[in-house]
Amino acid sequence: MKTTNLLVEIEDNSKLPKYQQFVNTILDKINSGVLKEGDRLPSIINSSIDFDLSRDTISRAYKELFAKGVITSIYRKGYFVSNTSTVSSKKRVLFITGKCSTTNQMFYNQIAREMENHHIQTDYMLSHNNLNILKNIINKEVGNYHIFIIEPQILSKKDILDLFDKKAVRSNIIFLNDDNEVVPNGIDHVSFNIDEELYSILSRLTNDLKHYKTLNLVLPEFEYFPSGFINGFFRYCDDQNIKGKIVEELKEVEKEHGYFVVDEHTLFYLAELMEKKGLKAGKDVGLITLFEKDYLKYMFNGITSINWFSGKLARYIAHFIVHKKAEEQHWPAVLYMRNSI
């Protein structure tokens, strides 16, 4: 049986290990149809000679391909491509965010469900907004994932790209851009103009919000939130001459006050306080969440929400990844008007 001729380019100055470069090349050739099921691969000795790599490097690469179910070894005959469908089903996406929040947990679950429809595995990791932790994640995982979806939060996008260096091509990185920092050229991203959109939506709700003495933006210390929440909120309050304040730790709920909450923990605690005082949402207290979940339709006969990370966005990103369609995309917020204000 004839052995398939391979062209494998190994970069000496790449920070990606040589065995991983070899593995990625084989997977790319299977994905592109150059290698087909049943094709025989060069032996470890021949590959070592042809590509000027050590036998240990080739052996490690073949072991990883074997573990992935991509190749098989037949005694005295060599290594063969065993299952090309395994490659597509093993395509992997890594969602990296800084701090865990109600919003990004919800959005990750939506993306994971959408990716599952395309037989793509999706995983979730936290950088804790620490560049050294993120660096360790990238160094360890860059050869294990095809696409990286990154919510930078407080980390600079340029600093993040510097960590990738030559480890991954830029077309494999997607930023969720929730601030006004410019995204470097050539990087796919979804942008949210949170400041302007929050201001615009609140302006549409003025007739409902003006009945409340104070509007409270509840921002717990443990929860990540974009700075646009604060900017848009106070611009609106100032322009409408409505008293607005930030509450870092919610201890009580007051009648004729409106509350904006960014996390489930605060929402449930607020509901508990309201129940103890016998206060009704939309009558005694105004309530808006800056995230959306199905149960909000039923809680307090419906809680009004503003949401940027929708299921529609998750479907868009899944389509974006599957079809490799590179473009900049601005994603608007969605208002779900219910009975809580």
C-alpha positions as a Markdown table, in Angstrom:
| # | Residue | x | y | z |
|---|---|---|---|---|
| 1 | Met | 0.0 | 0.0 | 0.0 |
| 2 | Lys | 1.3 | 3.4 | -1.0 |
| 3 | Thr | 2.2 | 5.9 | 1.7 |
| 4 | Thr | 0.6 | 9.4 | 1.4 |
| 5 | Asn | 3.1 | 12.1 | 0.6 |
| 6 | Leu | 2.8 | 14.9 | 3.2 |
| 7 | Leu | 4.0 | 18.4 | 3.3 |
| 8 | Val | 4.5 | 19.5 | 6.9 |
| 9 | Glu | 5.9 | 22.9 | 7.7 |
| 10 | Ile | 7.3 | 23.2 | 11.2 |
| 11 | Glu | 8.3 | 26.7 | 12.5 |
| 12 | Asp | 11.3 | 26.7 | 14.7 |
| 13 | Asn | 10.5 | 30.1 | 16.2 |
| 14 | Ser | 6.9 | 29.2 | 17.0 |
| 15 | Lys | 6.0 | 28.9 | 20.7 |
| 16 | Leu | 3.7 | 26.0 | 19.8 |
| 17 | Pro | 5.5 | 22.7 | 20.5 |
| 18 | Lys | 6.7 | 20.9 | 17.4 |
| 19 | Tyr | 4.7 | 17.8 | 18.1 |
| 20 | Gln | 1.5 | 20.0 | 18.3 |
| 21 | Gln | 2.4 | 21.7 | 15.0 |
| 22 | Phe | 2.6 | 18.3 | 13.4 |
| 23 | Val | -0.7 | 17.2 | 15.0 |
| 24 | Asn | -2.4 | 20.4 | 13.8 |
| 25 | Thr | -1.1 | 19.9 | 10.3 |
| 26 | Ile | -2.5 | 16.3 | 10.1 |
| 27 | Leu | -5.9 | 17.5 | 11.4 |
| 28 | Asp | -6.0 | 20.4 | 8.9 |
| 29 | Lys | -5.2 | 18.0 | 6.0 |
| 30 | Ile | -8.0 | 15.7 | 7.1 |
| 31 | Asn | -10.4 | 18.6 | 7.4 |
| 32 | Ser | -9.5 | 19.9 | 4.0 |
| 33 | Gly | -9.8 | 16.4 | 2.4 |
| 34 | Val | -6.1 | 16.0 | 1.5 |
| 35 | Leu | -6.0 | 13.0 | 3.8 |
| 36 | Lys | -8.9 | 10.5 | 3.6 |
| 37 | Glu | -10.0 | 7.6 | 5.6 |
| 38 | Gly | -7.7 | 4.6 | 4.9 |
| 39 | Asp | -4.7 | 6.7 | 3.8 |
| 40 | Arg | -1.4 | 5.5 | 5.2 |
| 41 | Leu | 0.8 | 7.9 | 7.0 |
| 42 | Pro | 4.6 | 7.9 | 6.9 |
| 43 | Ser | 6.4 | 5.8 | 9.5 |
| 44 | Ile | 7.9 | 7.4 | 12.6 |
| 45 | Ile | 11.4 | 6.9 | 11.1 |
| 46 | Asn | 10.5 | 8.3 | 7.7 |
| 47 | Ser | 8.7 | 11.3 | 9.2 |
| 48 | Ser | 11.6 | 12.0 | 11.5 |
| 49 | Ile | 13.9 | 12.1 | 8.4 |
| 50 | Asp | 11.6 | 13.9 | 6.1 |
| 51 | Phe | 10.6 | 16.7 | 8.5 |
| 52 | Asp | 13.9 | 16.9 | 10.5 |
| 53 | Leu | 12.2 | 16.1 | 13.7 |
| 54 | Ser | 13.1 | 13.7 | 16.5 |
| 55 | Arg | 11.5 | 10.3 | 16.7 |
| 56 | Asp | 10.1 | 11.2 | 20.1 |
| 57 | Thr | 8.4 | 14.2 | 18.6 |
| 58 | Ile | 6.7 | 12.2 | 15.8 |
| 59 | Ser | 5.9 | 9.4 | 18.3 |
| 60 | Arg | 4.2 | 11.8 | 20.6 |
| 61 | Ala | 2.2 | 13.4 | 17.7 |
| 62 | Tyr | 1.0 | 10.0 | 16.6 |
| 63 | Lys | 0.0 | 9.0 | 20.1 |
| 64 | Glu | -2.1 | 12.2 | 20.4 |
| 65 | Leu | -3.8 | 11.6 | 17.0 |
| 66 | Phe | -4.4 | 8.0 | 18.1 |
| 67 | Ala | -6.0 | 9.2 | 21.4 |
| 68 | Lys | -8.3 | 11.5 | 19.4 |
| 69 | Gly | -9.5 | 8.6 | 17.4 |
| 70 | Val | -8.1 | 10.1 | 14.1 |
| 71 | Ile | -5.6 | 7.4 | 13.3 |
| 72 | Thr | -5.0 | 3.7 | 14.0 |
| 73 | Ser | -1.9 | 1.5 | 14.1 |
| 74 | Ile | -1.9 | -1.8 | 12.3 |
| 75 | Tyr | 0.9 | -4.2 | 13.2 |
| 76 | Arg | 3.7 | -4.3 | 10.6 |
| 77 | Lys | 1.7 | -2.1 | 8.2 |
| 78 | Gly | 1.9 | 1.3 | 9.9 |
| 79 | Tyr | -0.4 | 4.2 | 10.8 |
| 80 | Phe | -3.6 | 4.9 | 8.9 |
| 81 | Val | -6.3 | 7.6 | 9.0 |
| 82 | Ser | -9.1 | 5.8 | 10.7 |
| 83 | Asn | -12.0 | 8.2 | 11.0 |
| 84 | Thr | -12.3 | 11.6 | 9.3 |
| 85 | Ser | -15.7 | 12.3 | 10.9 |
| 86 | Thr | -13.9 | 12.2 | 14.3 |
| 87 | Val | -12.0 | 15.3 | 13.4 |
| 88 | Ser | -15.0 | 17.5 | 12.8 |
| 89 | Ser | -16.8 | 16.1 | 15.9 |
| 90 | Lys | -13.7 | 17.0 | 17.9 |
| 91 | Lys | -13.6 | 20.6 | 16.9 |
| 92 | Arg | -13.3 | 22.6 | 20.1 |
| 93 | Val | -14.1 | 26.2 | 21.2 |
| 94 | Leu | -12.8 | 27.7 | 24.4 |
| 95 | Phe | -14.7 | 30.6 | 26.0 |
| 96 | Ile | -12.4 | 32.6 | 28.3 |
| 97 | Thr | -13.8 | 35.3 | 30.5 |
| 98 | Gly | -12.3 | 37.3 | 33.4 |
| 99 | Lys | -14.7 | 37.2 | 36.2 |
| 100 | Cys | -17.7 | 34.8 | 36.4 |
| 101 | Ser | -21.0 | 36.6 | 36.2 |
| 102 | Thr | -24.7 | 35.8 | 35.8 |
| 103 | Thr | -24.6 | 37.2 | 32.3 |
| 104 | Asn | -21.5 | 35.3 | 30.9 |
| 105 | Gln | -22.5 | 32.0 | 32.6 |
| 106 | Met | -25.9 | 32.3 | 30.9 |
| 107 | Phe | -24.3 | 33.2 | 27.6 |
| 108 | Tyr | -21.8 | 30.4 | 27.7 |
| 109 | Asn | -24.6 | 27.9 | 28.2 |
| 110 | Gln | -26.4 | 29.3 | 25.2 |
| 111 | Ile | -23.3 | 29.1 | 23.1 |
| 112 | Ala | -22.5 | 25.6 | 24.2 |
| 113 | Arg | -26.0 | 24.4 | 23.2 |
| 114 | Glu | -25.7 | 26.1 | 19.8 |
| 115 | Met | -22.2 | 24.5 | 19.2 |
| 116 | Glu | -23.6 | 21.1 | 20.2 |
| 117 | Asn | -25.9 | 21.4 | 17.2 |
| 118 | His | -22.8 | 21.5 | 15.0 |
| 119 | His | -20.9 | 18.8 | 16.9 |
| 120 | Ile | -18.5 | 21.3 | 18.4 |
| 121 | Gln | -17.3 | 21.0 | 22.0 |
| 122 | Thr | -17.3 | 24.2 | 24.0 |
| 123 | Asp | -15.4 | 24.7 | 27.3 |
| 124 | Tyr | -15.3 | 27.6 | 29.8 |
| 125 | Met | -12.3 | 29.0 | 31.7 |
| 126 | Leu | -11.6 | 32.0 | 33.9 |
| 127 | Ser | -8.6 | 34.3 | 33.8 |
| 128 | His | -9.7 | 36.2 | 37.0 |
| 129 | Asn | -8.7 | 39.3 | 35.0 |
| 130 | Asn | -5.0 | 38.3 | 35.6 |
| 131 | Leu | -2.7 | 38.3 | 32.7 |
| 132 | Asn | -0.4 | 35.7 | 34.2 |
| 133 | Ile | -3.3 | 33.3 | 34.7 |
| 134 | Leu | -4.5 | 34.0 | 31.1 |
| 135 | Lys | -0.9 | 33.4 | 29.8 |
| 136 | Asn | -0.8 | 30.0 | 31.5 |
| 137 | Ile | -4.2 | 29.1 | 30.0 |
| 138 | Ile | -3.1 | 30.1 | 26.5 |
| 139 | Asn | 0.2 | 28.3 | 26.8 |
| 140 | Lys | -1.5 | 25.1 | 27.9 |
| 141 | Glu | -4.6 | 25.2 | 25.7 |
| 142 | Val | -3.6 | 26.9 | 22.4 |
| 143 | Gly | -3.0 | 23.5 | 20.8 |
| 144 | Asn | -6.1 | 22.0 | 22.1 |
| 145 | Tyr | -8.7 | 24.4 | 20.7 |
| 146 | His | -9.6 | 25.7 | 17.3 |
| 147 | Ile | -11.4 | 28.9 | 18.3 |
| 148 | Phe | -11.0 | 31.2 | 21.3 |
| 149 | Ile | -14.0 | 33.4 | 22.3 |
| 150 | Ile | -12.6 | 36.0 | 24.8 |
| 151 | Glu | -14.5 | 38.4 | 27.0 |
| 152 | Pro | -11.6 | 40.7 | 28.0 |
| 153 | Gln | -13.4 | 42.5 | 30.7 |
| 154 | Ile | -10.8 | 44.8 | 32.3 |
| 155 | Leu | -7.8 | 43.3 | 30.4 |
| 156 | Ser | -6.4 | 45.1 | 27.4 |
| 157 | Lys | -7.1 | 43.4 | 24.1 |
| 158 | Lys | -3.6 | 44.3 | 22.8 |
| 159 | Asp | -2.1 | 42.6 | 25.9 |
| 160 | Ile | -4.2 | 39.5 | 25.3 |
| 161 | Leu | -3.1 | 39.3 | 21.6 |
| 162 | Asp | 0.5 | 39.7 | 22.7 |
| 163 | Leu | 0.1 | 36.6 | 24.9 |
| 164 | Phe | -1.0 | 34.6 | 21.9 |
| 165 | Asp | 1.9 | 35.9 | 19.8 |
| 166 | Lys | 2.5 | 33.3 | 17.1 |
| 167 | Lys | 0.7 | 30.5 | 19.0 |
| 168 | Ala | -2.6 | 31.0 | 17.2 |
| 169 | Val | -3.7 | 32.7 | 14.0 |
| 170 | Arg | -5.8 | 35.8 | 14.5 |
| 171 | Ser | -8.7 | 34.4 | 12.6 |
| 172 | Asn | -9.1 | 31.9 | 15.5 |
| 173 | Ile | -9.8 | 34.6 | 18.1 |
| 174 | Ile | -13.1 | 36.3 | 18.7 |
| 175 | Phe | -13.5 | 39.2 | 21.1 |
| 176 | Leu | -16.7 | 40.1 | 22.9 |
| 177 | Asn | -16.2 | 43.8 | 23.0 |
| 178 | Asp | -18.2 | 45.5 | 25.8 |
| 179 | Asp | -16.2 | 48.6 | 26.2 |
| 180 | Asn | -15.0 | 51.4 | 24.0 |
| 181 | Glu | -11.4 | 50.1 | 23.5 |
| 182 | Val | -10.5 | 49.8 | 19.8 |
| 183 | Val | -10.1 | 46.2 | 18.7 |
| 184 | Pro | -6.9 | 45.6 | 16.7 |
| 185 | Asn | -7.3 | 45.2 | 12.9 |
| 186 | Gly | -7.9 | 41.7 | 11.6 |
| 187 | Ile | -9.6 | 40.5 | 14.8 |
| 188 | Asp | -13.1 | 39.3 | 14.6 |
| 189 | His | -15.4 | 40.7 | 17.3 |
| 190 | Val | -18.9 | 41.4 | 18.4 |
| 191 | Ser | -19.3 | 44.9 | 19.9 |
| 192 | Phe | -21.8 | 46.3 | 22.4 |
| 193 | Asn | -22.3 | 50.0 | 22.8 |
| 194 | Ile | -23.7 | 49.6 | 26.3 |
| 195 | Asp | -23.4 | 53.2 | 27.4 |
| 196 | Glu | -25.5 | 54.6 | 24.5 |
| 197 | Glu | -28.0 | 51.8 | 24.3 |
| 198 | Leu | -28.7 | 51.7 | 28.1 |
| 199 | Tyr | -29.3 | 55.5 | 27.9 |
| 200 | Ser | -31.6 | 55.1 | 24.9 |
| 201 | Ile | -33.7 | 52.3 | 26.4 |
| 202 | Leu | -34.1 | 54.1 | 29.8 |
| 203 | Ser | -35.2 | 57.2 | 27.9 |
| 204 | Arg | -38.0 | 55.1 | 26.3 |
| 205 | Leu | -39.0 | 54.1 | 29.9 |
| 206 | Thr | -39.1 | 57.6 | 31.3 |
| 207 | Asn | -42.9 | 57.7 | 31.8 |
| 208 | Asp | -42.6 | 54.6 | 34.0 |
| 209 | Leu | -39.4 | 55.5 | 35.8 |
| 210 | Lys | -40.2 | 59.1 | 36.7 |
| 211 | His | -42.7 | 57.8 | 39.4 |
| 212 | Tyr | -39.8 | 56.6 | 41.6 |
| 213 | Lys | -38.0 | 58.9 | 44.0 |
| 214 | Thr | -34.6 | 57.3 | 43.5 |
| 215 | Leu | -33.1 | 54.8 | 40.9 |
| 216 | Asn | -30.6 | 52.4 | 42.4 |
| 217 | Leu | -28.0 | 50.6 | 40.3 |
| 218 | Val | -27.0 | 47.6 | 42.4 |
| 219 | Leu | -23.4 | 46.6 | 41.5 |
| 220 | Pro | -22.0 | 44.0 | 44.0 |
| 221 | Glu | -18.3 | 43.9 | 44.4 |
| 222 | Phe | -18.1 | 40.2 | 43.4 |
| 223 | Glu | -19.9 | 40.7 | 40.1 |
| 224 | Tyr | -18.3 | 41.9 | 36.9 |
| 225 | Phe | -20.1 | 44.7 | 35.0 |
| 226 | Pro | -19.1 | 46.9 | 32.0 |
| 227 | Ser | -18.4 | 50.5 | 32.8 |
| 228 | Gly | -21.1 | 51.4 | 30.3 |
| 229 | Phe | -23.7 | 50.5 | 32.8 |
| 230 | Ile | -22.5 | 53.3 | 35.1 |
| 231 | Asn | -22.0 | 55.9 | 32.4 |
| 232 | Gly | -25.3 | 55.3 | 30.6 |
| 233 | Phe | -27.2 | 55.1 | 33.9 |
| 234 | Phe | -26.0 | 58.4 | 35.3 |
| 235 | Arg | -26.2 | 60.3 | 32.0 |
| 236 | Tyr | -29.9 | 59.3 | 31.9 |
| 237 | Cys | -30.5 | 60.3 | 35.6 |
| 238 | Asp | -28.8 | 63.6 | 35.2 |
| 239 | Asp | -30.6 | 64.5 | 31.9 |
| 240 | Gln | -34.0 | 63.5 | 33.4 |
| 241 | Asn | -33.2 | 65.2 | 36.8 |
| 242 | Ile | -33.9 | 61.9 | 38.6 |
| 243 | Lys | -31.9 | 60.9 | 41.7 |
| 244 | Gly | -29.6 | 58.0 | 40.9 |
| 245 | Lys | -27.1 | 56.2 | 43.1 |
| 246 | Ile | -24.9 | 53.1 | 43.1 |
| 247 | Val | -25.6 | 50.4 | 45.8 |
| 248 | Glu | -22.6 | 48.0 | 46.3 |
| 249 | Glu | -24.3 | 46.0 | 49.1 |
| 250 | Leu | -28.1 | 45.8 | 49.2 |
| 251 | Lys | -29.3 | 45.7 | 52.8 |
| 252 | Glu | -32.8 | 47.0 | 52.4 |
| 253 | Val | -35.5 | 47.8 | 49.9 |
| 254 | Glu | -37.4 | 51.1 | 50.0 |
| 255 | Lys | -40.9 | 51.9 | 48.7 |
| 256 | Glu | -41.1 | 54.2 | 45.7 |
| 257 | His | -37.5 | 53.3 | 44.7 |
| 258 | Gly | -36.4 | 51.7 | 41.4 |
| 259 | Tyr | -33.8 | 49.0 | 41.3 |
| 260 | Phe | -31.5 | 47.8 | 38.5 |
| 261 | Val | -29.8 | 44.5 | 39.2 |
| 262 | Val | -27.0 | 42.7 | 37.2 |
| 263 | Asp | -27.0 | 39.3 | 39.0 |
| 264 | Glu | -29.3 | 36.6 | 40.2 |
| 265 | His | -28.1 | 36.6 | 43.7 |
| 266 | Thr | -29.1 | 40.2 | 44.2 |
| 267 | Leu | -32.4 | 39.6 | 42.4 |
| 268 | Phe | -33.4 | 36.8 | 44.7 |
| 269 | Tyr | -32.3 | 38.7 | 47.8 |
| 270 | Leu | -34.3 | 41.7 | 46.7 |
| 271 | Ala | -37.3 | 39.5 | 46.1 |
| 272 | Glu | -37.0 | 38.2 | 49.7 |
| 273 | Leu | -36.8 | 41.7 | 51.1 |
| 274 | Met | -39.8 | 42.8 | 49.1 |
| 275 | Glu | -41.8 | 39.8 | 50.3 |
| 276 | Lys | -41.0 | 40.6 | 54.0 |
| 277 | Lys | -42.2 | 44.2 | 53.6 |
| 278 | Gly | -45.2 | 43.2 | 51.4 |
| 279 | Leu | -44.0 | 45.4 | 48.5 |
| 280 | Lys | -45.2 | 44.8 | 45.0 |
| 281 | Ala | -43.0 | 45.1 | 41.9 |
| 282 | Gly | -44.4 | 47.7 | 39.4 |
| 283 | Lys | -46.5 | 49.3 | 42.1 |
| 284 | Asp | -44.4 | 49.9 | 45.2 |
| 285 | Val | -41.0 | 49.2 | 43.8 |
| 286 | Gly | -39.5 | 49.3 | 40.3 |
| 287 | Leu | -37.4 | 46.5 | 39.1 |
| 288 | Ile | -35.2 | 45.9 | 36.0 |
| 289 | Thr | -32.6 | 43.2 | 35.5 |
| 290 | Leu | -29.7 | 43.7 | 33.1 |
| 291 | Phe | -29.8 | 40.1 | 32.0 |
| 292 | Glu | -32.6 | 37.9 | 30.7 |
| 293 | Lys | -33.7 | 34.4 | 31.8 |
| 294 | Asp | -36.9 | 32.5 | 31.1 |
| 295 | Tyr | -38.2 | 32.6 | 34.7 |
| 296 | Leu | -38.3 | 36.4 | 34.6 |
| 297 | Lys | -41.5 | 36.1 | 32.6 |
| 298 | Tyr | -43.2 | 34.6 | 35.6 |
| 299 | Met | -41.5 | 36.2 | 38.6 |
| 300 | Phe | -43.6 | 39.1 | 40.1 |
| 301 | Asn | -45.9 | 38.6 | 37.2 |
| 302 | Gly | -43.1 | 39.5 | 34.8 |
| 303 | Ile | -39.8 | 41.4 | 35.4 |
| 304 | Thr | -38.6 | 43.9 | 32.8 |
| 305 | Ser | -35.1 | 43.1 | 31.5 |
| 306 | Ile | -32.4 | 44.6 | 29.2 |
| 307 | Asn | -30.2 | 42.0 | 27.6 |
| 308 | Trp | -27.2 | 42.1 | 25.3 |
| 309 | Phe | -26.2 | 38.4 | 25.4 |
| 310 | Ser | -29.2 | 36.9 | 23.7 |
| 311 | Gly | -29.8 | 33.4 | 22.3 |
| 312 | Lys | -29.9 | 35.1 | 18.9 |
| 313 | Leu | -26.3 | 36.3 | 19.4 |
| 314 | Ala | -25.3 | 32.8 | 20.5 |
| 315 | Arg | -26.7 | 31.4 | 17.2 |
| 316 | Tyr | -24.9 | 34.2 | 15.2 |
| 317 | Ile | -21.6 | 33.3 | 16.8 |
| 318 | Ala | -22.1 | 29.6 | 16.2 |
| 319 | His | -22.8 | 30.4 | 12.5 |
| 320 | Phe | -19.9 | 32.7 | 12.4 |
| 321 | Ile | -17.5 | 29.9 | 13.7 |
| 322 | Val | -18.9 | 27.1 | 11.5 |
| 323 | His | -18.8 | 29.1 | 8.3 |
| 324 | Lys | -15.7 | 31.1 | 9.1 |
| 325 | Lys | -17.3 | 34.3 | 8.0 |
| 326 | Ala | -15.1 | 37.2 | 9.2 |
| 327 | Glu | -16.7 | 40.5 | 9.9 |
| 328 | Glu | -17.2 | 43.1 | 12.6 |
| 329 | Gln | -20.7 | 42.9 | 14.2 |
| 330 | His | -22.4 | 45.4 | 16.4 |
| 331 | Trp | -25.0 | 43.7 | 18.6 |
| 332 | Pro | -27.9 | 45.8 | 20.0 |
| 333 | Ala | -29.6 | 45.3 | 23.4 |
| 334 | Val | -33.0 | 43.8 | 23.6 |
| 335 | Leu | -35.7 | 45.2 | 26.0 |
| 336 | Tyr | -38.2 | 42.8 | 27.4 |
| 337 | Met | -41.0 | 45.0 | 28.7 |
| 338 | Arg | -43.0 | 43.4 | 31.5 |
| 339 | Asn | -44.9 | 44.5 | 34.6 |
| 340 | Ser | -42.2 | 45.3 | 37.2 |
| 341 | Ile | -41.8 | 49.1 | 36.6 |
